[in-house]
Amino acid sequence: MKREIRPQDSKRAEAFSMWMSSPVPMVTLTKTIDVRRLRKVSRKTGLRFNMLMCWCIGKAASNIEEFFVLPEKDKMYQYDRLAINVVVQNVKDGINMCDIPFSDDISQFNADYLAITDQTAKACKNSSLEDYMIVGTSALPQTELDCIVNQYNGIWNNPFLAWGRYRKRLFKTTLPISLQFHHAQMDGAHACRFLNELQKTMDSLRCRPIF
């Protein structure tokens, strides 16, 4: 559910007053994360690496209360559920976006991920969810990237994560990831906590094959 809240009555009151009038209020942090466990789980279970990335992002974000609050224009909204936005290559060789509702149950999230991305690719139409806090993602596995900074257009203030191809080395597999967020929504400390939580979520991932 989505409901409007008074910014001045929230924990983000001071940040809202400081950053909502800023012409460029977005902050970008980059971190290289260890994805050895994620890659191992993907190989052993057949689950897609990108789906696992999206599930871990949703799981980590669900533990950070600032991810459930979003500033829009001169207002602020509170959400009680999350969805992960995914960019899909469609059958016409273009791209579309779709929202995957986050579930603690990775089997349910995987089923939704496969069904919604497949439907979006075939329909060549964007698919969106109302009343969900949307966390944007973009995967560019075509090449290794050091950093991705998304455009800021003043329309979408949602947090956004992006990454390229993971880097395989002898004893480790790493992946630089970028997190962009609106400063009225959270501070750098909250973003750092999320990135640390994301690494912990990946390191503790355990799941069985899904058929």
Secondary structure, 3 states (H helix, E strand, C coil): CEEEECHHHCCCHHHHHHHCCCCCCEEEEEEEEECHHHHHHHHHHCCCHHHHHHHHHHHHHCCCHHHHEEEECCEEEEECCEEEEEEEECCCCCEEEEEEECCCCHHHHHHHHHHHHHHHHHHCCCECCCCCEEEEEEECCCCCCCCCCCCCCCCCCCCEEEECCCEECCCCEEEEEEEEEECCCCCHHHHHHHHHHHHHHHHCCCCCCCC
